[in-house]
Amino acid sequence: MVSETKISSGYSTVIPADIRKSLGINPGDILEWTLGNHEIKVKPRKKVEFKDIVGLIEEGGDALSAKKNIQRGV
């Protein structure tokens, strides 16, 4: 899927509706921008909700690794 958007004078842009709907991107979600090899990659990351934190406590294990995984959307 390829879509185009224009960058405004304030350096803002709009995520095309078909991409937003396909990926379930909503207000409050985070976009991670990565630059490499003359390409920009944009990956959505959902905001962490209370139920995610409760799941961390219930699962146990390495909390720091679990937090990083949640932040990365893994």
PyMOL commands that set and color helices and strands:
alter all, ss='L'
color gray80, all
select helices_A, chain A and resi 17-23+50-59+63-72
alter helices_A, ss='H'
color red, helices_A
select strands_A, chain A and resi 30-36+39-45
alter strands_A, ss='S'
color yellow, strands_A
deselect
rebuild
show_as cartoon
